[in-house]
Each structure stands twice: as C-alpha cells, then as structure tokens.
Amino acid sequence: MSDADSPDPTTPTAAEDLLTVTPGTAYFWSRVAGDGDLTADCVTVRAGDETAADALAAVAGADRTDRDHRVAERESAHDASIVRYEDAYELQVFGPPADRASAALGLPLDGQPGGYRFDAFSEERAALVRGLLEACGTVCFRESAGSVGVSFVHDDERLLATIQSLLAEAAPTVPTDDRS
C-alpha cells in the first residue's frame, strides 16, 4: 500500500518495514537524524507540531497519546536572549528498528558517532530533505542582503556536512555557504 492509498492523503500509511524506501520512511528517518535518538531497543523522534507527530506515528505504525505532548522552551540559535515556547511531541518505537537503522543508515546509536548514509533514499530526496528541514532547519532573513535562506542547526558536524551534500546535489543548484 503506498502513501497515496492512505485514507487521509496527508497521513502516510504504516511501513511494513521501516527500512523499506518510501517517502514516509525517508521522512521518518531524516526526522530521527535531525531531532531524535537511537538506543539498542528504541527509536525516539521529536516533532514540533501535531500533524508531523501524527505522520511520524503513522509511518511507524504507532498510536500517539496525549502524554507525548508538552510545551518546550527553546533559545534562538542566533541570539540566546530570545526564548521561544512551542509545542513538542515525542514518539518512541521499541524493538529492533533502531539497531537496524544504525547499521543500514549510519545513524548514531547510544551516543556513538554517526556516518549518515542516506544513499538508499536518493529517489526520495524531497521527503528526506523535508524531514531534515523540519527537524533541524529554520528559515532565516538576512536583513543586510534583503534575502531569505535556510539554516540548519545541529550538534553533529557530520549531519550538517551530509545535509550540505544533499543540498549541493539537488537540482536546481542550491547555493550553500560554509557551515558556521
């Protein structure tokens, strides 16, 4: 069953195997890479809105509960004196997917460094980049240049290098400045 066969066209269907390449799994694993964690027996992924949380749960074949919602306080990446309050949702999937995803996709497991191998999702680049953008990206306005851009913020330089590579390979050519 494809995402198009879902009863609600905005909600993807459950993946039979979370490592099968679909737009939904590309989105799911990029969200995990950008704002999630893997342990040997658990995948944790966070989302900032209910629609995204529902989509992630649908792909994983999980049910969400009201207990996964809270209001989070976040400092601005550019100015620590600015604090935003936003909704935060957390989804956990227990079982072997974490260990398998770490091996297949190079995602960090139990705090170890990741290698971020997303080549399997090359046909689903749009869903992959969308998930990364929603997980650790932000739209920025550069007043001095009067331009709008996208900034990715993450603690892992390897993930940022992977994102830069994904954008560099995109058509049309997407300019990427040096990471700072």
FIKOLZA-1660 file (N, C-alpha, C; in steps of 0.1 Angstrom, whole numbers, plus 5000, padded with zeros to 4 digits):
% residues 180
   i   px   py   pz ch aa at
   1 5009 4988 5000  A  M  N
   1 5000 5000 5000  A  M CA
   1 5009 5012 5000  A  M  C
   2 5007 5022 4991  A  S  N
   2 5015 5034 4990  A  S CA
   2 5009 5045 4999  A  S  C
   3 5017 5056 5000  A  D  N
   3 5012 5067 5007  A  D CA
   3 4999 5073 5001  A  D  C
   4 4998 5071 4988  A  A  N
   4 4986 5076 4980  A  A CA
   4 4974 5068 4984  A  A  C
   5 4975 5056 4989  A  D  N
   5 4964 5048 4992  A  D CA
   5 4958 5050 5006  A  D  C
   6 4965 5059 5014  A  S  N
   6 4961 5062 5027  A  S CA
   6 4947 5068 5027  A  S  C
   7 4939 5065 5037  A  P  N
   7 4925 5071 5038  A  P CA
   7 4926 5086 5038  A  P  C
   8 4935 5092 5046  A  D  N
   8 4937 5106 5046  A  D CA
   8 4950 5109 5038  A  D  C
   9 4949 5116 5027  A  P  N
   9 4960 5117 5018  A  P CA
   9 4972 5125 5024  A  P  C
  10 4969 5132 5035  A  T  N
  10 4980 5139 5042  A  T CA
  10 4988 5130 5052  A  T  C
  11 4982 5119 5055  A  T  N
  11 4988 5110 5065  A  T CA
  11 4994 5098 5058  A  T  C
  12 5007 5095 5059  A  P  N
  12 5012 5083 5052  A  P CA
  12 5007 5070 5059  A  P  C
  13 5009 5059 5052  A  T  N
  13 5005 5046 5057  A  T CA
  13 5017 5041 5065  A  T  C
  14 5014 5031 5073  A  A  N
  14 5024 5024 5081  A  A CA
  14 5033 5016 5071  A  A  C
  15 5046 5017 5074  A  A  N
  15 5056 5010 5066  A  A CA
  15 5056 4995 5071  A  A  C
  16 5056 4986 5062  A  E  N
  16 5057 4972 5066  A  E CA
  16 5071 4969 5073  A  E  C
  17 5081 4976 5068  A  D  N
  17 5095 4976 5073  A  D CA
  17 5100 4990 5073  A  D  C
  18 5104 4995 5084  A  L  N
  18 5109 5009 5085  A  L CA
  18 5121 5012 5076  A  L  C
  19 5128 5001 5071  A  L  N
  19 5139 5003 5063  A  L CA
  19 5136 5002 5048  A  L  C
  20 5123 5000 5045  A  T  N
  20 5119 5000 5031  A  T CA
  20 5119 5014 5026  A  T  C
  21 5124 5016 5014  A  V  N
  21 5124 5030 5009  A  V CA
  21 5111 5035 5004  A  V  C
  22 5105 5044 5011  A  T  N
  22 5092 5051 5007  A  T CA
  22 5094 5066 5011  A  T  C
  23 5086 5074 5005  A  P  N
  23 5086 5088 5010  A  P CA
  23 5084 5089 5025  A  P  C
  24 5075 5081 5031  A  G  N
  24 5073 5081 5045  A  G CA
  24 5085 5077 5053  A  G  C
  25 5092 5067 5049  A  T  N
  25 5103 5062 5057  A  T CA
  25 5115 5072 5055  A  T  C
  26 5117 5078 5044  A  A  N
  26 5127 5088 5042  A  A CA
  26 5124 5100 5051  A  A  C
  27 5112 5104 5052  A  Y  N
  27 5108 5115 5061  A  Y CA
  27 5110 5111 5076  A  Y  C
  28 5106 5099 5079  A  F  N
  28 5108 5094 5093  A  F CA
  28 5122 5094 5097  A  F  C
  29 5131 5087 5089  A  W  N
  29 5145 5086 5094  A  W CA
  29 5152 5099 5093  A  W  C
  30 5149 5108 5084  A  S  N
  30 5155 5121 5084  A  S CA
  30 5151 5129 5097  A  S  C
  31 5138 5128 5101  A  R  N
  31 5134 5134 5113  A  R CA
  31 5142 5128 5125  A  R  C
  32 5144 5115 5125  A  V  N
  32 5151 5109 5136  A  V CA
  32 5166 5114 5136  A  V  C
  33 5172 5115 5124  A  A  N
  33 5186 5120 5124  A  A CA
  33 5186 5135 5129  A  A  C
  34 5177 5143 5125  A  G  N
  34 5177 5157 5129  A  G CA
  34 5173 5160 5143  A  G  C
  35 5163 5153 5148  A  D  N
  35 5159 5155 5162  A  D CA
  35 5153 5142 5168  A  D  C
  36 5162 5133 5170  A  G  N
  36 5158 5120 5176  A  G CA
  36 5170 5113 5182  A  G  C
  37 5168 5102 5187  A  D  N
  37 5178 5094 5193  A  D CA
  37 5176 5079 5191  A  D  C
  38 5187 5072 5190  A  L  N
  38 5186 5057 5189  A  L CA
  38 5193 5050 5200  A  L  C
  39 5187 5041 5207  A  T  N
  39 5193 5032 5216  A  T CA
  39 5192 5018 5210  A  T  C
  40 5197 5008 5216  A  A  N
  40 5197 4995 5211  A  A CA
  40 5183 4990 5208  A  A  C
  41 5173 4994 5216  A  D  N
  41 5160 4989 5215  A  D CA
  41 5149 4999 5214  A  D  C
  42 5153 5012 5211  A  C  N
  42 5143 5023 5210  A  C CA
  42 5147 5034 5200  A  C  C
  43 5137 5038 5192  A  V  N
  43 5139 5050 5184  A  V CA
  43 5130 5061 5190  A  V  C
  44 5136 5072 5192  A  T  N
  44 5129 5084 5198  A  T CA
  44 5130 5095 5187  A  T  C
  45 5118 5101 5184  A  V  N
  45 5118 5112 5174  A  V CA
  45 5109 5123 5180  A  V  C
  46 5113 5135 5178  A  R  N
  46 5105 5146 5183  A  R CA
  46 5100 5155 5171  A  R  C
  47 5089 5161 5173  A  A  N
  47 5082 5169 5163  A  A CA
  47 5077 5182 5170  A  A  C
  48 5076 5192 5162  A  G  N
  48 5071 5205 5168  A  G CA
  48 5056 5208 5166  A  G  C
  49 5050 5199 5159  A  D  N
  49 5035 5201 5157  A  D CA
  49 5028 5187 5156  A  D  C
  50 5015 5188 5158  A  E  N
  50 5007 5176 5159  A  E CA
  50 5006 5169 5146  A  E  C
  51 5006 5176 5135  A  T  N
  51 5005 5170 5122  A  T CA
  51 5017 5161 5119  A  T  C
  52 5029 5167 5121  A  A  N
  52 5041 5160 5119  A  A CA
  52 5042 5148 5129  A  A  C
  53 5038 5149 5141  A  A  N
  53 5038 5138 5151  A  A CA
  53 5029 5127 5146  A  A  C
  54 5017 5131 5141  A  D  N
  54 5008 5121 5135  A  D CA
  54 5014 5113 5123  A  D  C
  55 5020 5121 5114  A  A  N
  55 5026 5115 5103  A  A CA
  55 5037 5105 5107  A  A  C
  56 5046 5109 5116  A  L  N
  56 5057 5100 5121  A  L CA
  56 5051 5088 5127  A  L  C
  57 5041 5089 5135  A  A  N
  57 5034 5078 5142  A  A CA
  57 5028 5068 5131  A  A  C
  58 5022 5074 5121  A  A  N
  58 5016 5066 5111  A  A CA
  58 5026 5058 5103  A  A  C
  59 5037 5064 5100  A  V  N
  59 5048 5056 5093  A  V CA
  59 5053 5045 5101  A  V  C
  60 5054 5048 5114  A  A  N
  60 5059 5037 5124  A  A CA
  60 5049 5027 5127  A  A  C
  61 5036 5030 5124  A  G  N
  61 5025 5021 5127  A  G CA
  61 5022 5021 5142  A  G  C
  62 5024 5033 5148  A  A  N
  62 5022 5035 5163  A  A CA
  62 5010 5044 5165  A  A  C
  63 5005 5043 5177  A  D  N
  63 4994 5052 5181  A  D CA
  63 5000 5063 5190  A  D  C
  64 4996 5075 5188  A  R  N
  64 5000 5086 5196  A  R CA
  64 4991 5088 5208  A  R  C
  65 4996 5093 5219  A  T  N
  65 4987 5096 5231  A  T CA
  65 4990 5110 5235  A  T  C
  66 4981 5115 5243  A  D  N
  66 4982 5129 5248  A  D CA
  66 4995 5131 5257  A  D  C
  67 5000 5120 5262  A  R  N
  67 5011 5121 5271  A  R CA
  67 5024 5124 5263  A  R  C
  68 5024 5124 5250  A  D  N
  68 5037 5127 5243  A  D CA
  68 5037 5142 5239  A  D  C
  69 5028 5150 5244  A  H  N
  69 5028 5164 5241  A  H CA
  69 5032 5172 5253  A  H  C
  70 5041 5183 5251  A  R  N
  70 5045 5192 5261  A  R CA
  70 5048 5205 5254  A  R  C
  71 5050 5216 5262  A  V  N
  71 5054 5229 5257  A  V CA
  71 5069 5230 5260  A  V  C
  72 5077 5232 5250  A  A  N
  72 5091 5233 5252  A  A CA
  72 5096 5248 5251  A  A  C
  73 5107 5250 5258  A  E  N
  73 5113 5264 5258  A  E CA
  73 5126 5262 5250  A  E  C
  74 5128 5270 5239  A  R  N
  74 5140 5269 5231  A  R CA
  74 5146 5283 5229  A  R  C
  75 5159 5283 5231  A  E  N
  75 5167 5296 5228  A  E CA
  75 5169 5297 5213  A  E  C
  76 5169 5309 5208  A  S  N
  76 5172 5311 5194  A  S CA
  76 5186 5307 5191  A  S  C
  77 5189 5301 5180  A  A  N
  77 5202 5297 5176  A  A CA
  77 5211 5309 5173  A  A  C
  78 5206 5320 5170  A  H  N
  78 5214 5332 5167  A  H CA
  78 5215 5342 5178  A  H  C
  79 5205 5341 5188  A  D  N
  79 5205 5351 5199  A  D CA
  79 5199 5344 5211  A  D  C
  80 5208 5340 5220  A  A  N
  80 5204 5333 5232  A  A CA
  80 5195 5340 5241  A  A  C
  81 5194 5354 5240  A  S  N
  81 5185 5361 5248  A  S CA
  81 5170 5360 5244  A  S  C
  82 5168 5354 5232  A  I  N
  82 5155 5352 5227  A  I CA
  82 5150 5338 5230  A  I  C
  83 5139 5337 5237  A  V  N
  83 5134 5323 5240  A  V CA
  83 5120 5322 5234  A  V  C
  84 5118 5310 5227  A  R  N
  84 5105 5307 5221  A  R CA
  84 5099 5296 5229  A  R  C
  85 5086 5296 5230  A  Y  N
  85 5078 5285 5236  A  Y CA
  85 5070 5278 5224  A  Y  C
  86 5072 5266 5223  A  E  N
  86 5065 5259 5213  A  E CA
  86 5060 5245 5217  A  E  C
  87 5051 5239 5210  A  D  N
  87 5046 5226 5212  A  D CA
  87 5058 5216 5209  A  D  C
  88 5058 5205 5216  A  A  N
  88 5068 5195 5214  A  A CA
  88 5061 5181 5215  A  A  C
  89 5063 5172 5206  A  Y  N
  89 5057 5159 5206  A  Y CA
  89 5069 5149 5205  A  Y  C
  90 5068 5138 5213  A  E  N
  90 5078 5128 5212  A  E CA
  90 5072 5114 5210  A  E  C
  91 5078 5107 5200  A  L  N
  91 5073 5094 5197  A  L CA
  91 5084 5084 5199  A  L  C
  92 5081 5073 5205  A  Q  N
  92 5091 5062 5207  A  Q CA
  92 5086 5049 5201  A  Q  C
  93 5095 5043 5194  A  V  N
  93 5092 5030 5187  A  V CA
  93 5102 5020 5193  A  V  C
  94 5097 5010 5200  A  F  N
  94 5105 5000 5206  A  F CA
  94 5107 4988 5198  A  F  C
  95 5119 4982 5199  A  G  N
  95 5122 4970 5191  A  G CA
  95 5134 4971 5183  A  G  C
  96 5136 4962 5173  A  P  N
  96 5148 4962 5165  A  P CA
  96 5151 4973 5155  A  P  C
  97 5141 4981 5151  A  P  N
  97 5144 4991 5141  A  P CA
  97 5156 5000 5144  A  P  C
  98 5158 5004 5157  A  A  N
  98 5169 5013 5160  A  A CA
  98 5183 5007 5156  A  A  C
  99 5185 4995 5160  A  D  N
  99 5198 4988 5157  A  D CA
  99 5200 4986 5142  A  D  C
 100 5189 4982 5135  A  R  N
 100 5190 4980 5121  A  R CA
 100 5192 4993 5114  A  R  C
 101 5186 5004 5118  A  A  N
 101 5187 5017 5111  A  A CA
 101 5201 5023 5114  A  A  C
 102 5207 5020 5125  A  S  N
 102 5220 5025 5128  A  S CA
 102 5230 5018 5118  A  S  C
 103 5228 5005 5116  A  A  N
 103 5237 4997 5107  A  A CA
 103 5235 5001 5093  A  A  C
 104 5222 5002 5089  A  A  N
 104 5219 5005 5075  A  A CA
 104 5221 5019 5070  A  A  C
 105 5218 5029 5079  A  L  N
 105 5218 5043 5076  A  L CA
 105 5229 5051 5082  A  L  C
 106 5236 5045 5091  A  G  N
 106 5247 5052 5097  A  G CA
 106 5242 5062 5108  A  G  C
 107 5231 5059 5114  A  L  N
 107 5226 5068 5124  A  L CA
 107 5233 5065 5137  A  L  C
 108 5236 5076 5145  A  P  N
 108 5242 5073 5158  A  P CA
 108 5234 5065 5167  A  P  C
 109 5240 5055 5174  A  L  N
 109 5234 5046 5183  A  L CA
 109 5240 5048 5197  A  L  C
 110 5232 5050 5207  A  D  N
 110 5236 5051 5221  A  D CA
 110 5247 5062 5222  A  D  C
 111 5246 5073 5215  A  G  N
 111 5255 5084 5216  A  G CA
 111 5268 5082 5208  A  G  C
 112 5270 5071 5201  A  Q  N
 112 5282 5069 5193  A  Q CA
 112 5281 5078 5181  A  Q  C
 113 5292 5081 5174  A  P  N
 113 5291 5090 5162  A  P CA
 113 5284 5083 5151  A  P  C
 114 5277 5091 5142  A  G  N
 114 5270 5085 5131  A  G CA
 114 5278 5088 5118  A  G  C
 115 5274 5080 5108  A  G  N
 115 5280 5082 5095  A  G CA
 115 5271 5088 5085  A  G  C
 116 5258 5087 5088  A  Y  N
 116 5247 5093 5079  A  Y CA
 116 5248 5089 5065  A  Y  C
 117 5244 5077 5062  A  R  N
 117 5244 5071 5048  A  R CA
 117 5230 5071 5043  A  R  C
 118 5226 5081 5036  A  F  N
 118 5212 5082 5032  A  F CA
 118 5211 5079 5017  A  F  C
 119 5221 5073 5011  A  D  N
 119 5221 5069 4997  A  D CA
 119 5208 5061 4993  A  D  C
 120 5204 5052 5002  A  A  N
 120 5192 5044 4999  A  A CA
 120 5180 5052 4996  A  A  C
 121 5180 5065 5001  A  F  N
 121 5168 5073 4999  A  F CA
 121 5170 5083 4987  A  F  C
 122 5179 5081 4978  A  S  N
 122 5182 5090 4968  A  S CA
 122 5170 5093 4959  A  S  C
 123 5161 5083 4957  A  E  N
 123 5149 5085 4949  A  E CA
 123 5138 5093 4957  A  E  C
 124 5140 5094 4970  A  E  N
 124 5131 5101 4979  A  E CA
 124 5137 5114 4985  A  E  C
 125 5146 5120 4978  A  R  N
 125 5154 5132 4983  A  R CA
 125 5144 5143 4989  A  R  C
 126 5133 5146 4982  A  A  N
 126 5124 5156 4987  A  A CA
 126 5119 5153 5001  A  A  C
 127 5115 5141 5003  A  A  N
 127 5109 5137 5016  A  A CA
 127 5121 5137 5027  A  A  C
 128 5133 5133 5022  A  L  N
 128 5144 5133 5031  A  L CA
 128 5148 5147 5036  A  L  C
 129 5149 5156 5026  A  V  N
 129 5153 5170 5029  A  V CA
 129 5142 5177 5037  A  V  C
 130 5130 5174 5034  A  R  N
 130 5119 5180 5041  A  R CA
 130 5120 5176 5056  A  R  C
 131 5122 5163 5059  A  G  N
 131 5123 5158 5073  A  G CA
 131 5135 5165 5080  A  G  C
 132 5146 5166 5073  A  L  N
 132 5158 5173 5079  A  L CA
 132 5155 5188 5082  A  L  C
 133 5148 5194 5072  A  L  N
 133 5145 5208 5074  A  L CA
 133 5135 5210 5086  A  L  C
 134 5125 5201 5087  A  E  N
 134 5115 5203 5098  A  E CA
 134 5122 5199 5111  A  E  C
 135 5132 5190 5111  A  A  N
 135 5138 5186 5124  A  A CA
 135 5148 5196 5129  A  A  C
 136 5157 5201 5120  A  C  N
 136 5168 5209 5125  A  C CA
 136 5170 5221 5116  A  C  C
 137 5161 5225 5108  A  G  N
 137 5163 5237 5099  A  G CA
 137 5154 5248 5104  A  G  C
 138 5157 5260 5099  A  T  N
 138 5149 5272 5101  A  T CA
 138 5151 5281 5090  A  T  C
 139 5140 5289 5087  A  V  N
 139 5141 5299 5077  A  V CA
 139 5146 5312 5083  A  V  C
 140 5156 5318 5077  A  C  N
 140 5163 5330 5082  A  C CA
 140 5162 5341 5072  A  C  C
 141 5160 5353 5077  A  F  N
 141 5160 5365 5069  A  F CA
 141 5173 5373 5072  A  F  C
 142 5181 5375 5061  A  R  N
 142 5193 5383 5062  A  R CA
 142 5190 5397 5058  A  R  C
 143 5188 5406 5068  A  E  N
 143 5184 5420 5066  A  E CA
 143 5194 5427 5057  A  E  C
 144 5207 5425 5059  A  S  N
 144 5217 5433 5052  A  S CA
 144 5216 5430 5037  A  S  C
 145 5213 5418 5033  A  A  N
 145 5212 5414 5019  A  A CA
 145 5198 5414 5014  A  A  C
 146 5188 5416 5023  A  G  N
 146 5174 5415 5019  A  G CA
 146 5170 5402 5013  A  G  C
 147 5176 5391 5019  A  S  N
 147 5174 5378 5013  A  S CA
 147 5169 5368 5024  A  S  C
 148 5163 5357 5020  A  V  N
 148 5158 5347 5028  A  V CA
 148 5166 5334 5025  A  V  C
 149 5169 5327 5036  A  G  N
 149 5177 5315 5034  A  G CA
 149 5172 5304 5044  A  G  C
 150 5179 5293 5044  A  V  N
 150 5176 5282 5053  A  V CA
 150 5189 5279 5060  A  V  C
 151 5187 5278 5073  A  S  N
 151 5198 5275 5082  A  S CA
 151 5195 5261 5089  A  S  C
 152 5205 5253 5090  A  F  N
 152 5204 5240 5097  A  F CA
 152 5213 5241 5109  A  F  C
 153 5207 5237 5121  A  V  N
 153 5214 5238 5133  A  V CA
 153 5214 5224 5140  A  V  C
 154 5226 5219 5142  A  H  N
 154 5227 5205 5149  A  H CA
 154 5240 5204 5155  A  H  C
 155 5241 5196 5166  A  D  N
 155 5254 5194 5173  A  D CA
 155 5264 5186 5165  A  D  C
 156 5259 5178 5156  A  D  N
 156 5268 5168 5149  A  D CA
 156 5272 5174 5136  A  D  C
 157 5285 5177 5134  A  E  N
 157 5290 5183 5122  A  E CA
 157 5289 5173 5110  A  E  C
 158 5289 5160 5113  A  R  N
 158 5287 5151 5102  A  R CA
 158 5274 5151 5096  A  R  C
 159 5264 5154 5104  A  L  N
 159 5250 5155 5099  A  L CA
 159 5249 5168 5091  A  L  C
 160 5255 5179 5096  A  L  N
 160 5255 5191 5088  A  L CA
 160 5262 5190 5075  A  L  C
 161 5273 5183 5074  A  A  N
 161 5280 5180 5062  A  A CA
 161 5272 5172 5052  A  A  C
 162 5264 5162 5058  A  T  N
 162 5255 5154 5050  A  T CA
 162 5244 5162 5044  A  T  C
 163 5238 5171 5052  A  I  N
 163 5228 5180 5047  A  I CA
 163 5233 5189 5036  A  I  C
 164 5245 5194 5038  A  Q  N
 164 5251 5203 5028  A  Q CA
 164 5254 5195 5015  A  Q  C
 165 5258 5183 5016  A  S  N
 165 5260 5174 5004  A  S CA
 165 5246 5172 4997  A  S  C
 166 5236 5169 5005  A  L  N
 166 5223 5166 4999  A  L CA
 166 5218 5178 4991  A  L  C
 167 5220 5190 4997  A  L  N
 167 5216 5202 4990  A  L CA
 167 5224 5206 4978  A  L  C
 168 5237 5203 4979  A  A  N
 168 5246 5205 4968  A  A CA
 168 5243 5197 4955  A  A  C
 169 5237 5185 4958  A  E  N
 169 5234 5175 4947  A  E CA
 169 5220 5178 4942  A  E  C
 170 5213 5187 4948  A  A  N
 170 5199 5190 4944  A  A CA
 170 5198 5198 4931  A  A  C
 171 5188 5196 4923  A  A  N
 171 5186 5204 4912  A  A CA
 171 5173 5213 4914  A  A  C
 172 5173 5225 4911  A  P  N
 172 5184 5233 4905  A  P CA
 172 5194 5235 4916  A  P  C
 173 5205 5241 4912  A  T  N
 173 5217 5243 4921  A  T CA
 173 5212 5252 4932  A  T  C
 174 5215 5247 4944  A  V  N
 174 5211 5254 4956  A  V CA
 174 5224 5259 4963  A  V  C
 175 5226 5272 4964  A  P  N
 175 5239 5277 4970  A  P CA
 175 5239 5274 4984  A  P  C
 176 5251 5269 4989  A  T  N
 176 5253 5266 5003  A  T CA
 176 5266 5273 5007  A  T  C
 177 5264 5281 5018  A  D  N
 177 5276 5288 5023  A  D CA
 177 5283 5279 5033  A  D  C
 178 5295 5283 5037  A  D  N
 178 5302 5274 5046  A  D CA
 178 5294 5273 5059  A  D  C
 179 5296 5261 5066  A  R  N
 179 5289 5259 5078  A  R CA
 179 5296 5268 5089  A  R  C
 180 5288 5274 5097  A  S  N
 180 5294 5282 5108  A  S CA
 180 5289 5278 5121  A  S  C
% end
